[in-house]
Amino acid sequence: MENGLKHYGYVENGILITSAWATIHQKKAHLGDVKQDFLFPPKSCAIFEAYTHPNARRRGLYKACMSKMAEDLINLNGAQQVYGFVTPDNIGPVKVLSSLGFKHTRTLVYDRAFGKEEKRQDVL
């Protein structure tokens, strides 16, 4: 698939217990939680909406899924960069992505107080 979406998942006893999506060569993503657009460099792919069922956690399934997805996006889809989107307070996935070689490159911030909005992207 040149452009579009890919889905990876792992089914056990008829139940989808690990799932994640990836975009192929996406140019822009709107991140609703922070009300901002993220612009991708050319030939970029992104992994998002990853989830592991609570009863299946701590078995390495998330790490295996992320590793296989990143490998396929690079080797089969020609990605030069693979992005993973994780909220900073989601410590487990942050640690897993870091262990796989992902680098924290940017933090997107949205804050609203007393009727004023602040949107920013902190590039590291």
TORNUZA-675709 format. One record per atom (N, C-alpha, C): x, y, z; residue number from 1; chain; residue in one letter; atom name. Coordinates in steps of 0.02 Angstrom, whole numbers. Example, Ala and Ser with C-alpha at 12.3 -4.5 7.8 and 13.67 -1.06 7.14 Angstrom:
REM TORNUZA-675709
<rec <660 -284 390> 1 "A" "a" "N">
<rec <615 -225 390> 1 "A" "a" "CA">
<rec <660 -165 390> 1 "A" "a" "C">
<rec <642 -112 354> 2 "A" "s" "N">
<rec <684 -53 357> 2 "A" "s" "CA">
<rec <645 2 394> 2 "A" "s" "C">
This chain:
REM TORNUZA-675709
<rec <43 -59 0> 1 "A" "m" "N">
<rec <0 0 0> 1 "A" "m" "CA">
<rec <45 62 0> 1 "A" "m" "C">
<rec <44 101 -52> 2 "A" "e" "N">
<rec <86 161 -59> 2 "A" "e" "CA">
<rec <64 215 -11> 2 "A" "e" "C">
<rec <1 233 -11> 3 "A" "n" "N">
<rec <-26 283 34> 3 "A" "n" "CA">
<rec <-87 253 68> 3 "A" "n" "C">
<rec <-101 275 128> 4 "A" "g" "N">
<rec <-160 251 162> 4 "A" "g" "CA">
<rec <-145 226 232> 4 "A" "g" "C">
<rec <-183 176 252> 5 "A" "l" "N">
<rec <-178 149 320> 5 "A" "l" "CA">
<rec <-159 76 320> 5 "A" "l" "C">
<rec <-125 56 373> 6 "A" "k" "N">
<rec <-110 -15 385> 6 "A" "k" "CA">
<rec <-133 -30 456> 6 "A" "k" "C">
<rec <-158 -89 467> 7 "A" "h" "N">
<rec <-178 -111 533> 7 "A" "h" "CA">
<rec <-139 -173 552> 7 "A" "h" "C">
<rec <-114 -174 612> 8 "A" "y" "N">
<rec <-82 -233 640> 8 "A" "y" "CA">
<rec <-119 -253 703> 8 "A" "y" "C">
<rec <-127 -317 713> 9 "A" "g" "N">
<rec <-161 -340 772> 9 "A" "g" "CA">
<rec <-140 -412 788> 9 "A" "g" "C">
<rec <-154 -431 849> 10 "A" "y" "N">
<rec <-141 -499 872> 10 "A" "y" "CA">
<rec <-204 -525 904> 10 "A" "y" "C">
<rec <-227 -582 880> 11 "A" "v" "N">
<rec <-289 -613 905> 11 "A" "v" "CA">
<rec <-270 -676 944> 11 "A" "v" "C">
<rec <-302 -682 1002> 12 "A" "e" "N">
<rec <-290 -740 1044> 12 "A" "e" "CA">
<rec <-358 -766 1068> 12 "A" "e" "C">
<rec <-372 -829 1056> 13 "A" "n" "N">
<rec <-437 -859 1075> 13 "A" "n" "CA">
<rec <-495 -819 1046> 13 "A" "n" "C">
<rec <-488 -795 986> 14 "A" "g" "N">
<rec <-541 -758 952> 14 "A" "g" "CA">
<rec <-550 -686 975> 14 "A" "g" "C">
<rec <-504 -661 1016> 15 "A" "i" "N">
<rec <-509 -592 1042> 15 "A" "i" "CA">
<rec <-449 -552 1018> 15 "A" "i" "C">
<rec <-462 -493 990> 16 "A" "l" "N">
<rec <-408 -448 970> 16 "A" "l" "CA">
<rec <-379 -418 1034> 16 "A" "l" "C">
<rec <-316 -436 1049> 17 "A" "i" "N">
<rec <-288 -413 1113> 17 "A" "i" "CA">
<rec <-235 -358 1104> 17 "A" "i" "C">
<rec <-207 -352 1045> 18 "A" "t" "N">
<rec <-160 -298 1030> 18 "A" "t" "CA">
<rec <-177 -271 961> 18 "A" "t" "C">
<rec <-178 -205 956> 19 "A" "s" "N">
<rec <-199 -174 893> 19 "A" "s" "CA">
<rec <-163 -107 885> 19 "A" "s" "C">
<rec <-145 -91 824> 20 "A" "a" "N">
<rec <-115 -25 809> 20 "A" "a" "CA">
<rec <-125 -10 735> 20 "A" "a" "C">
<rec <-126 55 720> 21 "A" "w" "N">
<rec <-135 79 652> 21 "A" "w" "CA">
<rec <-73 118 631> 21 "A" "w" "C">
<rec <-61 120 566> 22 "A" "a" "N">
<rec <-6 160 539> 22 "A" "a" "CA">
<rec <-30 196 476> 22 "A" "a" "C">
<rec <-5 256 467> 23 "A" "t" "N">
<rec <-17 293 405> 23 "A" "t" "CA">
<rec <44 283 361> 23 "A" "t" "C">
<rec <32 282 296> 24 "A" "i" "N">
<rec <86 274 248> 24 "A" "i" "CA">
<rec <96 340 210> 24 "A" "i" "C">
<rec <154 368 216> 25 "A" "h" "N">
<rec <174 429 182> 25 "A" "h" "CA">
<rec <122 486 191> 25 "A" "h" "C">
<rec <103 496 252> 26 "A" "q" "N">
<rec <56 549 269> 26 "A" "q" "CA">
<rec <91 616 269> 26 "A" "q" "C">
<rec <57 668 247> 27 "A" "k" "N">
<rec <86 735 245> 27 "A" "k" "CA">
<rec <69 776 307> 27 "A" "k" "C">
<rec <9 764 335> 28 "A" "k" "N">
<rec <-14 804 391> 28 "A" "k" "CA">
<rec <-63 763 433> 28 "A" "k" "C">
<rec <-61 775 499> 29 "A" "a" "N">
<rec <-109 744 544> 29 "A" "a" "CA">
<rec <-138 798 589> 29 "A" "a" "C">
<rec <-203 796 599> 30 "A" "h" "N">
<rec <-234 842 647> 30 "A" "h" "CA">
<rec <-241 804 713> 30 "A" "h" "C">
<rec <-210 831 765> 31 "A" "l" "N">
<rec <-212 800 831> 31 "A" "l" "CA">
<rec <-263 838 873> 31 "A" "l" "C">
<rec <-322 809 879> 32 "A" "g" "N">
<rec <-378 842 911> 32 "A" "g" "CA">
<rec <-367 859 984> 32 "A" "g" "C">
<rec <-331 817 1020> 33 "A" "d" "N">
<rec <-320 830 1091> 33 "A" "d" "CA">
<rec <-284 896 1103> 33 "A" "d" "C">
<rec <-239 913 1057> 34 "A" "v" "N">
<rec <-201 976 1066> 34 "A" "v" "CA">
<rec <-221 1028 1014> 34 "A" "v" "C">
<rec <-272 1013 974> 35 "A" "k" "N">
<rec <-301 1059 925> 35 "A" "k" "CA">
<rec <-248 1089 878> 35 "A" "k" "C">
<rec <-204 1045 853> 36 "A" "q" "N">
<rec <-149 1067 810> 36 "A" "q" "CA">
<rec <-138 1017 754> 36 "A" "q" "C">
<rec <-108 1041 701> 37 "A" "d" "N">
<rec <-86 999 646> 37 "A" "d" "CA">
<rec <-12 982 656> 37 "A" "d" "C">
<rec <6 922 638> 38 "A" "f" "N">
<rec <75 900 637> 38 "A" "f" "CA">
<rec <94 889 565> 38 "A" "f" "C">
<rec <145 923 541> 39 "A" "l" "N">
<rec <168 916 472> 39 "A" "l" "CA">
<rec <226 868 470> 39 "A" "l" "C">
<rec <220 817 427> 40 "A" "f" "N">
<rec <271 766 422> 40 "A" "f" "CA">
<rec <321 784 368> 40 "A" "f" "C">
<rec <385 766 378> 41 "A" "p" "N">
<rec <433 770 322> 41 "A" "p" "CA">
<rec <414 720 268> 41 "A" "p" "C">
<rec <440 728 208> 42 "A" "p" "N">
<rec <425 679 154> 42 "A" "p" "CA">
<rec <445 608 175> 42 "A" "p" "C">
<rec <408 560 148> 43 "A" "k" "N">
<rec <419 488 159> 43 "A" "k" "CA">
<rec <416 469 232> 43 "A" "k" "C">
<rec <368 498 268> 44 "A" "s" "N">
<rec <359 482 339> 44 "A" "s" "CA">
<rec <297 438 348> 44 "A" "s" "C">
<rec <300 396 398> 45 "A" "c" "N">
<rec <244 356 419> 45 "A" "c" "CA">
<rec <233 367 493> 45 "A" "c" "C">
<rec <173 354 516> 46 "A" "a" "N">
<rec <158 365 587> 46 "A" "a" "CA">
<rec <119 306 614> 46 "A" "a" "C">
<rec <135 287 675> 47 "A" "i" "N">
<rec <99 235 712> 47 "A" "i" "CA">
<rec <56 269 763> 47 "A" "i" "C">
<rec <-8 248 767> 48 "A" "f" "N">
<rec <-53 280 814> 48 "A" "f" "CA">
<rec <-107 232 837> 48 "A" "f" "C">
<rec <-146 252 887> 49 "A" "e" "N">
<rec <-203 213 912> 49 "A" "e" "CA">
<rec <-182 142 930> 49 "A" "e" "C">
<rec <-125 135 962> 50 "A" "a" "N">
<rec <-103 69 984> 50 "A" "a" "CA">
<rec <-137 53 1051> 50 "A" "a" "C">
<rec <-156 -11 1058> 51 "A" "y" "N">
<rec <-191 -31 1118> 51 "A" "y" "CA">
<rec <-178 -105 1132> 51 "A" "y" "C">
<rec <-170 -121 1195> 52 "A" "t" "N">
<rec <-166 -190 1217> 52 "A" "t" "CA">
<rec <-218 -201 1271> 52 "A" "t" "C">
<rec <-256 -254 1264> 53 "A" "h" "N">
<rec <-308 -270 1314> 53 "A" "h" "CA">
<rec <-275 -276 1383> 53 "A" "h" "C">
<rec <-307 -249 1435> 54 "A" "p" "N">
<rec <-277 -251 1502> 54 "A" "p" "CA">
<rec <-256 -320 1525> 54 "A" "p" "C">
<rec <-294 -372 1507> 55 "A" "n" "N">
<rec <-276 -440 1528> 55 "A" "n" "CA">
<rec <-215 -468 1491> 55 "A" "n" "C">
<rec <-193 -434 1438> 56 "A" "a" "N">
<rec <-137 -459 1399> 56 "A" "a" "CA">
<rec <-74 -416 1407> 56 "A" "a" "C">
<rec <-77 -368 1451> 57 "A" "r" "N">
<rec <-19 -323 1461> 57 "A" "r" "CA">
<rec <37 -359 1498> 57 "A" "r" "C">
<rec <97 -330 1491> 58 "A" "r" "N">
<rec <158 -355 1522> 58 "A" "r" "CA">
<rec <181 -422 1492> 58 "A" "r" "C">
<rec <163 -432 1429> 59 "A" "r" "N">
<rec <185 -493 1393> 59 "A" "r" "CA">
<rec <229 -475 1333> 59 "A" "r" "C">
<rec <243 -412 1324> 60 "A" "g" "N">
<rec <286 -391 1269> 60 "A" "g" "CA">
<rec <251 -385 1202> 60 "A" "g" "C">
<rec <184 -389 1202> 61 "A" "l" "N">
<rec <147 -387 1138> 61 "A" "l" "CA">
<rec <150 -318 1106> 61 "A" "l" "C">
<rec <144 -265 1146> 62 "A" "y" "N">
<rec <148 -197 1120> 62 "A" "y" "CA">
<rec <216 -186 1087> 62 "A" "y" "C">
<rec <269 -206 1122> 63 "A" "k" "N">
<rec <336 -197 1095> 63 "A" "k" "CA">
<rec <346 -236 1030> 63 "A" "k" "C">
<rec <322 -298 1029> 64 "A" "a" "N">
<rec <329 -339 968> 64 "A" "a" "CA">
<rec <291 -307 910> 64 "A" "a" "C">
<rec <231 -282 924> 65 "A" "c" "N">
<rec <190 -250 873> 65 "A" "c" "CA">
<rec <224 -187 846> 65 "A" "c" "C">
<rec <248 -145 891> 66 "A" "m" "N">
<rec <280 -82 870> 66 "A" "m" "CA">
<rec <344 -96 830> 66 "A" "m" "C">
<rec <382 -146 852> 67 "A" "s" "N">
<rec <444 -163 818> 67 "A" "s" "CA">
<rec <430 -188 747> 67 "A" "s" "C">
<rec <381 -233 741> 68 "A" "k" "N">
<rec <364 -261 675> 68 "A" "k" "CA">
<rec <336 -206 629> 68 "A" "k" "C">
<rec <294 -163 656> 69 "A" "m" "N">
<rec <265 -109 615> 69 "A" "m" "CA">
<rec <320 -63 590> 69 "A" "m" "C">
<rec <364 -41 634> 70 "A" "a" "N">
<rec <418 5 613> 70 "A" "a" "CA">
<rec <462 -28 560> 70 "A" "a" "C">
<rec <479 -91 571> 71 "A" "e" "N">
<rec <520 -128 523> 71 "A" "e" "CA">
<rec <486 -131 455> 71 "A" "e" "C">
<rec <422 -148 454> 72 "A" "d" "N">
<rec <385 -153 390> 72 "A" "d" "CA">
<rec <377 -84 357> 72 "A" "d" "C">
<rec <364 -33 396> 73 "A" "l" "N">
<rec <355 34 367> 73 "A" "l" "CA">
<rec <419 57 333> 73 "A" "l" "C">
<rec <476 39 362> 74 "A" "i" "N">
<rec <540 58 332> 74 "A" "i" "CA">
<rec <557 13 273> 74 "A" "i" "C">
<rec <554 -53 283> 75 "A" "n" "N">
<rec <577 -100 231> 75 "A" "n" "CA">
<rec <527 -112 175> 75 "A" "n" "C">
<rec <462 -110 190> 76 "A" "l" "N">
<rec <412 -125 138> 76 "A" "l" "CA">
<rec <380 -62 109> 76 "A" "l" "C">
<rec <380 -8 147> 77 "A" "n" "N">
<rec <346 53 124> 77 "A" "n" "CA">
<rec <392 111 113> 77 "A" "n" "C">
<rec <457 102 121> 78 "A" "g" "N">
<rec <505 155 106> 78 "A" "g" "CA">
<rec <505 215 152> 78 "A" "g" "C">
<rec <482 205 213> 79 "A" "a" "N">
<rec <481 262 260> 79 "A" "a" "CA">
<rec <552 281 278> 79 "A" "a" "C">
<rec <565 346 278> 80 "A" "q" "N">
<rec <629 371 302> 80 "A" "q" "CA">
<rec <625 390 375> 80 "A" "q" "C">
<rec <564 405 399> 81 "A" "q" "N">
<rec <552 419 469> 81 "A" "q" "CA">
<rec <487 383 488> 81 "A" "q" "C">
<rec <486 357 550> 82 "A" "v" "N">
<rec <425 328 577> 82 "A" "v" "CA">
<rec <412 364 643> 82 "A" "v" "C">
<rec <352 392 648> 83 "A" "y" "N">
<rec <332 429 708> 83 "A" "y" "CA">
<rec <283 388 749> 83 "A" "y" "C">
<rec <289 394 814> 84 "A" "g" "N">
<rec <242 364 860> 84 "A" "g" "CA">
<rec <213 419 902> 84 "A" "g" "C">
<rec <148 422 908> 85 "A" "f" "N">
<rec <114 475 946> 85 "A" "f" "CA">
<rec <91 446 1013> 85 "A" "f" "C">
<rec <118 473 1067> 86 "A" "v" "N">
<rec <101 449 1135> 86 "A" "v" "CA">
<rec <97 510 1180> 86 "A" "v" "C">
<rec <47 509 1224> 87 "A" "t" "N">
<rec <43 563 1274> 87 "A" "t" "CA">
<rec <99 552 1325> 87 "A" "t" "C">
<rec <131 606 1348> 88 "A" "p" "N">
<rec <189 599 1392> 88 "A" "p" "CA">
<rec <174 563 1458> 88 "A" "p" "C">
<rec <111 564 1479> 89 "A" "d" "N">
<rec <94 531 1542> 89 "A" "d" "CA">
<rec <82 456 1534> 89 "A" "d" "C">
<rec <85 431 1474> 90 "A" "n" "N">
<rec <76 360 1460> 90 "A" "n" "CA">
<rec <145 326 1461> 90 "A" "n" "C">
<rec <172 318 1521> 91 "A" "i" "N">
<rec <241 300 1532> 91 "A" "i" "CA">
<rec <262 233 1500> 91 "A" "i" "C">
<rec <220 182 1504> 92 "A" "g" "N">
<rec <238 117 1475> 92 "A" "g" "CA">
<rec <255 121 1401> 92 "A" "g" "C">
<rec <209 147 1360> 93 "A" "p" "N">
<rec <224 153 1288> 93 "A" "p" "CA">
<rec <283 200 1274> 93 "A" "p" "C">
<rec <291 252 1313> 94 "A" "v" "N">
<rec <348 297 1303> 94 "A" "v" "CA">
<rec <413 258 1312> 94 "A" "v" "C">
<rec <417 217 1364> 95 "A" "k" "N">
<rec <477 177 1377> 95 "A" "k" "CA">
<rec <489 125 1322> 95 "A" "k" "C">
<rec <435 93 1299> 96 "A" "v" "N">
<rec <442 43 1247> 96 "A" "v" "CA">
<rec <468 74 1182> 96 "A" "v" "C">
<rec <438 129 1162> 97 "A" "l" "N">
<rec <460 162 1100> 97 "A" "l" "CA">
<rec <533 184 1106> 97 "A" "l" "C">
<rec <551 210 1164> 98 "A" "s" "N">
<rec <621 231 1175> 98 "A" "s" "CA">
<rec <668 170 1169> 98 "A" "s" "C">
<rec <648 113 1196> 99 "A" "s" "N">
<rec <690 53 1193> 99 "A" "s" "CA">
<rec <697 28 1121> 99 "A" "s" "C">
<rec <651 46 1078> 100 "A" "l" "N">
<rec <654 25 1007> 100 "A" "l" "CA">
<rec <692 76 964> 100 "A" "l" "C">
<rec <716 130 995> 101 "A" "g" "N">
<rec <755 179 958> 101 "A" "g" "CA">
<rec <717 241 937> 101 "A" "g" "C">
<rec <654 245 955> 102 "A" "f" "N">
<rec <616 306 941> 102 "A" "f" "CA">
<rec <644 362 984> 102 "A" "f" "C">
<rec <647 422 957> 103 "A" "k" "N">
<rec <672 481 993> 103 "A" "k" "CA">
<rec <615 529 1005> 103 "A" "k" "C">
<rec <613 559 1065> 104 "A" "h" "N">
<rec <564 611 1080> 104 "A" "h" "CA">
<rec <589 675 1046> 104 "A" "h" "C">
<rec <553 695 994> 105 "A" "t" "N">
<rec <575 752 954> 105 "A" "t" "CA">
<rec <532 814 962> 105 "A" "t" "C">
<rec <471 805 986> 106 "A" "r" "N">
<rec <426 863 989> 106 "A" "r" "CA">
<rec <370 849 1039> 106 "A" "r" "C">
<rec <352 901 1075> 107 "A" "t" "N">
<rec <294 899 1120> 107 "A" "t" "CA">
<rec <244 951 1096> 107 "A" "t" "C">
<rec <183 930 1085> 108 "A" "l" "N">
<rec <130 976 1066> 108 "A" "l" "CA">
<rec <88 992 1127> 108 "A" "l" "C">
<rec <76 1056 1138> 109 "A" "v" "N">
<rec <43 1079 1199> 109 "A" "v" "CA">
<rec <-19 1120 1182> 109 "A" "v" "C">
<rec <-73 1106 1217> 110 "A" "y" "N">
<rec <-133 1147 1213> 110 "A" "y" "CA">
<rec <-156 1161 1284> 110 "A" "y" "C">
<rec <-166 1224 1299> 111 "A" "d" "N">
<rec <-189 1243 1366> 111 "A" "d" "CA">
<rec <-242 1297 1359> 111 "A" "d" "C">
<rec <-292 1293 1400> 112 "A" "r" "N">
<rec <-343 1345 1399> 112 "A" "r" "CA">
<rec <-359 1364 1471> 112 "A" "r" "C">
<rec <-353 1428 1485> 113 "A" "a" "N">
<rec <-368 1453 1552> 113 "A" "a" "CA">
<rec <-395 1524 1546> 113 "A" "a" "C">
<rec <-447 1537 1584> 114 "A" "f" "N">
<rec <-478 1604 1586> 114 "A" "f" "CA">
<rec <-493 1631 1517> 114 "A" "f" "C">
<rec <-518 1587 1473> 115 "A" "g" "N">
<rec <-539 1607 1407> 115 "A" "g" "CA">
<rec <-483 1617 1356> 115 "A" "g" "C">
<rec <-422 1605 1376> 116 "A" "k" "N">
<rec <-365 1612 1329> 116 "A" "k" "CA">
<rec <-338 1543 1313> 116 "A" "k" "C">
<rec <-322 1533 1248> 117 "A" "e" "N">
<rec <-293 1471 1225> 117 "A" "e" "CA">
<rec <-219 1479 1210> 117 "A" "e" "C">
<rec <-181 1428 1225> 118 "A" "e" "N">
<rec <-111 1427 1206> 118 "A" "e" "CA">
<rec <-98 1362 1169> 118 "A" "e" "C">
<rec <-70 1368 1109> 119 "A" "k" "N">
<rec <-50 1310 1070> 119 "A" "k" "CA">
<rec <23 1319 1052> 119 "A" "k" "C">
<rec <62 1266 1062> 120 "A" "r" "N">
<rec <133 1271 1043> 120 "A" "r" "CA">
<rec <161 1202 1030> 120 "A" "r" "C">
<rec <215 1201 992> 121 "A" "q" "N">
<rec <252 1140 979> 121 "A" "q" "CA">
<rec <323 1152 1003> 121 "A" "q" "C">
<rec <342 1115 1054> 122 "A" "d" "N">
<rec <410 1120 1081> 122 "A" "d" "CA">
<rec <453 1069 1045> 122 "A" "d" "C">
<rec <500 1093 1004> 123 "A" "v" "N">
<rec <545 1049 968> 123 "A" "v" "CA">
<rec <606 1038 1012> 123 "A" "v" "C">
<rec <625 975 1020> 124 "A" "l" "N">
<rec <681 958 1064> 124 "A" "l" "CA">
<rec <746 952 1024> 124 "A" "l" "C">
